[in-house]
């Protein structure tokens, strides 16, 4: 898939939210070869770069969701290392500020050119585990979720970042403000009848598609399914107009 940000061909990313690499690859072996995978903090902390390199070496498309947030030089170095591994998407907190975002964008751009990789950066806006009430509890009185997402998305775009991670609820507003080429990755995707669990801002795949999302991150609905391949196929079939 070309990362064009068209907003009409959403790709499903399967979240490898496992505690060990053996369980992760057991699932990978059951899914089609063109499947995208998210590697998050727990799995990366346990298995590290070797797991990512194995996935990339097998031709898998990897979304490395590390949510980097540190001083500019540190984040730039980490982003450069991720690009060198060949990951396609990498996250960092947009709240880290312009200097941090620009340093990461420059580092990834240089590494993409050097190694002919194609890593894109995504700014984390407001975690989908937060709503207006919990965001106020963390940040104090001020902007709610929608306003905060819009402000952080604008900062990310102005700083050379390729897109953001946001809930489906804010996706359309981000696209309108930042343009159709600005990528939006939507976590918190649940199938009809699934529980929200630890997410507070959730939506179904079709709702996410209608909102203009470029990527849909799906975790437990697939990973805990008795037949993950069939569940993934069903989600893709529901999005069939975008695949035809």
Buried (B, 14 or more C-beta within 10 A) or exposed (E): EEBEBBBEBBBBBBBBBBEEBEBBBEBBEBBEEEBBBBBBEEBBEEBEBEBBBBBBEEEBBBBBBBBBBBEBEBBBBBBBBBBBBBBBBBBBBBBBBBBBBBBBBBBBBEBBEEBEBBBBBBBBBBBBBBBBEBBBEEBEEEBBBBBBBBBBBBBBBEBBBBBBBBBBBBBBBBBEBBEBBBBBBBBBBBBEEBEEEEBBBBBBBBBBBBBBBBBBBBBBBBBEBEEBBEBBEBBBEBBEEBEE
